[in-house]
């Protein structure tokens, strides 16, 4: 597989994952957490999960900028990697503080893994090659 195909495929797959997750959090926040085995918060707090879903969906949709114009790849991947590192660290801290259940580790690991791949690719300057 060429580097460019990897970059585009990764962007499409990860973008779709976040867009779908965001949409699910907006329309069915309790059920979405249930898919991860996470107990939902109180009913009055579900609106905040939907609000977070808008943010998650927006991060997912931002990968679409790469699909429209490869020149945006470095910026999109740098921004989304930053968001993912921050979310991953936050979730790990909340698990350690016993504010989040251990099931949240899947969220933290996913974000940190995706950020790690993206940061590694950014360091290797694959996007510079893909812009040609």
C-alpha positions in Angstrom: 0.0 0.0 0.0 1.3 3.4 -0.9 1.8 6.1 1.7 -0.8 8.3 0.1 -3.4 5.5 0.1 -2.7 4.9 3.7 -3.1 8.6 4.6 -6.4 8.8 2.7 -7.7 5.5 4.0 -6.8 6.3 7.6 -8.4 9.7 7.3 -11.6 8.2 5.9 -11.8 5.4 8.4 -11.0 7.4 11.5 -13.1 10.3 10.3 -16.1 8.0 9.8 -15.6 6.4 13.2 -15.7 9.8 14.9 -18.5 11.1 12.8 -20.7 8.1 13.5 -19.8 8.1 17.2 -20.6 11.8 17.5 -23.9 11.2 15.7 -24.8 8.3 18.0 -24.0 10.4 21.0 -26.3 13.2 19.8 -29.3 11.0 19.0 -28.8 8.1 21.6 -26.2 9.0 24.2 -27.2 6.3 26.8 -27.3 3.6 24.2 -24.0 4.7 22.7 -22.3 4.3 26.2 -24.1 1.0 26.5 -22.2 -0.3 23.4 -19.0 0.3 25.4 -20.3 -1.3 28.5 -20.4 2.1 30.3 -23.2 2.9 32.6 -24.9 6.1 31.5 -25.1 9.1 33.8 -28.4 10.4 35.2 -31.1 11.3 32.7 -30.6 15.0 33.2 -26.8 14.7 32.3 -27.5 13.0 28.9 -27.8 16.4 27.2 -24.2 17.0 28.0 -23.2 13.7 26.3 -25.1 14.9 23.2 -23.2 18.1 23.3 -20.0 16.2 23.5 -21.3 14.2 20.5 -21.4 17.4 18.5 -17.7 18.0 19.2 -16.8 14.3 18.5 -18.7 14.5 15.2 -17.0 17.8 14.3 -13.6 16.2 14.8 -14.6 13.3 12.6 -15.9 15.6 9.9 -12.6 17.6 10.0 -10.9 14.6 8.4 -13.0 15.3 5.4 -10.9 18.3 4.7 -8.1 15.9 3.9 -10.3 14.1 1.4 -11.1 17.3 -0.4 -7.5 18.7 -0.4 -4.4 16.7 0.6 -2.6 19.9 1.3 -4.6 20.2 4.5 -3.4 16.8 5.8 -0.6 18.0 8.1 -2.9 20.6 9.7 -5.8 18.3 10.2 -3.7 15.4 11.5 -1.8 17.7 13.9 -5.0 19.3 15.3 -6.8 15.9 15.6 -3.8 14.3 17.3 -3.7 17.2 19.8 -7.4 16.7 20.6 -6.9 13.0 20.9 -3.9 13.3 23.3 -5.8 15.7 25.5 -9.0 13.5 25.5 -6.9 10.4 26.2 -5.0 12.0 29.1 -8.2 13.4 30.5 -9.9 10.1 30.5 -6.9 8.3 32.0 -6.8 10.9 34.8 -10.6 10.5 35.4 -10.2 6.7 35.6 -7.3 7.1 38.0 -9.4 9.5 40.2 -12.2 6.9 40.1 -14.6 9.4 38.4 -14.9 7.1 35.3 -15.3 3.4 35.3 -12.5 1.1 33.9 -14.6 0.6 30.8 -13.6 4.1 29.7 -10.1 2.8 29.0 -11.3 1.8 25.5 -11.9 5.5 24.8 -8.5 6.5 26.1 -6.6 3.8 24.3 -8.4 4.5 21.0 -7.6 8.2 21.2 -4.0 7.7 22.3 -3.4 5.0 19.6 -4.8 7.1 16.8 -2.8 10.1 18.1 0.4 8.0 18.2 -0.1 6.8 14.6 -0.8 10.3 13.4 2.1 11.9 15.2 4.5 9.1 13.9 3.3 9.7 10.4 3.6 13.5 10.8 7.2 13.1 12.0 8.0 10.9 9.0 6.7 13.7 6.8 4.4 11.5 4.7 2.0 14.3 4.0 4.8 16.2 2.2 5.1 13.3 -0.2 1.3 13.0 -0.6 0.9 16.6 -1.6 2.7 16.0 -4.8 
